[in-house]
Amino acid sequence: MIAYAITDPSTLHFKTLHSDLKRFSTKANIILYRDKVTSYYASNAELFITQAKKYNFDKVLLHTEYLLAHKIKADGVHLRSTQFNDVEKAKALGLFVVISTHSLEEAQYAEKLGVDMVTFSPIFATPNKGEPKGIKALQRVVDRLSIPVIALGGMVSLEHIRLSKESGAKGFASIRWFQ
């Protein structure tokens, strides 16, 4: 099962980058550098990608910035659900592309565009992300897609991970699970 760590300023600090990456690498096989607040995103991203590639992650991804991801040799990019128009551009650069989805229709559209993987969220209650979709909705998406579907949103317990796996999801993504 894919364990996809999404970083943010509460879980990743550049003063403790090596120990933070080591901690992530014990639980995750994919990692995403995500920071919506720093003014140093590009330089931090470059340092993150360089250092994260020294660990045993299958994929090291950058959030939203597909051109920067290509430039600094990230494995891929995780696009927001508002970035469907960027899928083709990111794929043309040879990037592994993940996109956030929140409905079956979005997930099917993403697959049609050629993404490698989708996240579907929120599955469980999570701060500021709206009403949870639940396991049954996740299973409907999994059943209709041929690409990996990753459960996202409120993934904070082994029970959540177990339920997601039983739904057929290929993995789970989380911020809080990896703290």
Backbone torsions as a table, in degrees:
resi	resn	phi	psi	omega
1	MET	NA	136.3	178.5
2	ILE	-72.9	129.7	173.6
3	ALA	-113.1	109.4	-169.1
4	TYR	-110.7	108.0	-179.2
5	ALA	-88.1	125.2	174.8
6	ILE	-105.9	118.0	-178.8
7	THR	-86.6	157.5	168.3
8	ASP	-154.8	174.2	-175.5
9	PRO	-59.0	-17.1	177.7
10	SER	-82.7	-15.1	-176.4
11	THR	-118.9	-13.7	-177.1
12	LEU	-136.5	125.2	-179.9
13	HIS	-125.7	135.6	-176.5
14	PHE	-74.0	-19.0	173.9
15	LYS	-72.1	-23.6	179.4
16	THR	-123.1	33.1	-173.1
17	LEU	-55.0	-47.3	-176.1
18	HIS	-65.1	-44.5	179.6
19	SER	-69.4	-34.3	176.6
20	ASP	-65.5	-45.8	178.3
21	LEU	-63.0	-38.6	177.4
22	LYS	-61.3	-44.6	178.3
23	ARG	-60.3	-47.6	178.7
24	PHE	-60.0	-40.8	-174.4
25	SER	-67.2	-17.5	177.9
26	THR	-79.2	-16.3	-177.4
27	LYS	-121.6	-22.1	-170.8
28	ALA	-117.5	147.9	172.1
29	ASN	-112.0	-7.9	170.4
30	ILE	-131.4	140.0	178.6
31	ILE	-134.2	143.4	-178.4
32	LEU	-123.1	128.5	171.3
33	TYR	-87.1	115.7	-178.2
34	ARG	-135.2	122.1	176.9
35	ASP	-151.0	108.5	-175.4
36	LYS	-88.8	0.1	-173.2
37	VAL	-118.5	-23.5	-174.2
38	THR	-72.8	145.4	174.3
39	SER	-88.1	-4.5	-179.5
40	TYR	-106.7	31.4	-172.6
41	TYR	-56.8	-48.7	-175.0
42	ALA	-62.8	-46.4	-179.5
43	SER	-69.8	-38.7	175.4
44	ASN	-63.6	-41.3	-179.9
45	ALA	-60.6	-43.1	179.8
46	GLU	-62.7	-44.8	177.5
47	LEU	-63.5	-43.9	179.2
48	PHE	-58.5	-50.8	-178.0
49	ILE	-60.2	-47.3	-179.8
50	THR	-57.8	-46.8	-176.7
51	GLN	-75.4	-40.5	-178.3
52	ALA	-64.1	-30.3	179.6
53	LYS	-70.0	-8.9	175.9
54	LYS	-82.9	-7.9	-179.4
55	TYR	-104.3	178.0	-171.6
56	ASN	-91.0	38.4	176.9
57	PHE	-78.3	140.3	174.6
58	ASP	-69.9	-37.0	-179.9
59	LYS	-141.0	140.0	173.9
60	VAL	-120.8	116.7	-171.1
61	LEU	-116.9	160.1	175.8
62	LEU	-116.4	148.7	-178.2
63	HIS	-88.8	125.8	171.4
64	THR	64.3	-31.9	-170.7
65	GLU	-90.9	80.5	-174.7
66	TYR	-67.4	-34.0	178.3
67	LEU	-67.3	-42.9	176.8
68	LEU	-65.1	-41.0	178.7
69	ALA	-57.0	-44.7	178.3
70	HIS	-65.2	-45.1	-176.8
71	LYS	-60.9	-41.8	-175.1
72	ILE	-98.0	11.1	172.6
73	LYS	65.7	38.2	168.6
74	ALA	-68.2	158.0	177.3
75	ASP	-71.0	-28.0	-177.5
76	GLY	-174.2	-166.0	-175.2
77	VAL	-139.6	145.6	172.1
78	HIS	-109.4	111.8	-177.5
79	LEU	-90.7	149.8	174.1
80	ARG	-72.9	164.1	179.2
81	SER	-68.6	-6.9	176.0
82	THR	-96.2	5.4	-174.2
83	GLN	-113.1	29.8	179.2
84	PHE	-57.9	-31.3	179.5
85	ASN	-68.1	-14.6	-179.2
86	ASP	-94.5	-7.2	-177.3
87	VAL	-58.3	-51.9	-177.2
88	GLU	-60.7	-39.9	179.8
89	LYS	-65.4	-43.1	179.6
90	ALA	-66.6	-41.9	178.6
91	LYS	-63.9	-37.7	179.8
92	ALA	-63.6	-23.4	177.7
93	LEU	-87.2	0.7	178.4
94	GLY	82.7	16.7	-178.3
95	LEU	-84.4	147.8	167.4
96	PHE	-73.4	127.0	-172.7
97	VAL	-120.2	125.7	173.1
98	VAL	-115.7	142.9	174.4
99	ILE	-134.6	144.1	177.0
100	SER	-76.6	134.3	176.0
101	THR	-132.0	155.9	-176.8
102	HIS	-134.2	8.6	177.4
103	SER	-153.4	160.4	175.9
104	LEU	-59.1	-41.0	-178.2
105	GLU	-62.8	-43.2	177.2
106	GLU	-62.7	-43.3	-179.1
107	ALA	-62.8	-43.2	178.9
108	GLN	-65.6	-39.0	177.9
109	TYR	-64.2	-42.7	178.0
110	ALA	-59.6	-44.1	178.5
111	GLU	-61.8	-42.9	179.1
112	LYS	-60.7	-34.8	179.5
113	LEU	-74.9	-15.0	175.9
114	GLY	100.4	18.4	176.9
115	VAL	-63.8	159.1	-179.7
116	ASP	-86.1	-25.9	-173.9
117	MET	-164.2	150.5	174.1
118	VAL	-122.7	149.6	163.6
119	THR	-99.3	146.4	177.0
120	PHE	-124.9	126.7	-173.5
121	SER	-156.3	168.1	-10.4
122	PRO	-84.1	137.0	178.7
123	ILE	-79.3	-48.0	178.8
124	PHE	-116.9	170.3	-179.3
125	ALA	-59.3	133.5	178.3
126	THR	-148.0	144.2	-175.3
127	PRO	-56.1	130.6	172.3
128	ASN	61.8	26.8	-178.4
129	LYS	-119.7	11.0	176.4
130	GLY	82.6	-173.7	-177.2
131	GLU	-65.8	132.0	178.6
132	PRO	-62.2	143.3	177.9
133	LYS	-76.7	-37.7	179.1
134	GLY	90.2	166.8	-176.7
135	ILE	-66.7	-37.8	-179.0
136	LYS	-63.6	-40.3	177.4
137	ALA	-66.2	-40.4	176.5
138	LEU	-58.9	-46.0	-178.9
139	GLN	-62.8	-38.0	177.0
140	ARG	-60.6	-42.6	179.4
141	VAL	-65.9	-47.4	179.3
142	VAL	-56.0	-44.7	-177.2
143	ASP	-65.7	-23.6	-175.6
144	ARG	-98.9	-10.0	-176.9
145	LEU	-112.1	152.3	176.2
146	SER	-104.7	-6.1	176.4
147	ILE	-97.0	162.7	179.6
148	PRO	-62.7	135.4	174.5
149	VAL	-111.8	128.5	-177.8
150	ILE	-110.8	124.3	178.3
151	ALA	-73.7	132.7	-178.1
152	LEU	-138.7	145.4	174.8
153	GLY	107.4	107.0	176.8
154	GLY	74.3	18.7	-179.3
155	MET	-78.8	91.6	-174.3
156	VAL	-127.8	-0.3	-178.1
157	SER	-140.3	161.4	175.2
158	LEU	-61.3	-32.9	177.2
159	GLU	-62.8	-43.0	177.9
160	HIS	-61.6	-43.4	179.7
161	ILE	-65.0	-43.7	179.1
162	ARG	-60.3	-47.4	-179.7
163	LEU	-62.0	-39.7	178.3
164	SER	-65.0	-42.6	178.4
165	LYS	-62.9	-44.1	179.4
166	GLU	-63.9	-25.4	178.5
167	SER	-73.1	-15.6	-177.6
168	GLY	103.8	-2.9	177.1
169	ALA	-58.3	143.5	-179.7
170	LYS	-80.6	-9.0	179.5
171	GLY	178.8	-173.0	177.7
172	PHE	-136.7	153.3	176.0
173	ALA	-126.5	146.6	-177.1
174	SER	-162.1	155.4	166.7
175	ILE	-96.1	-56.3	-171.3
176	ARG	-67.0	-32.4	-179.6
177	TRP	-59.4	-31.9	-174.1
178	PHE	-94.1	5.9	178.4
179	GLN	-68.8	NA	NA
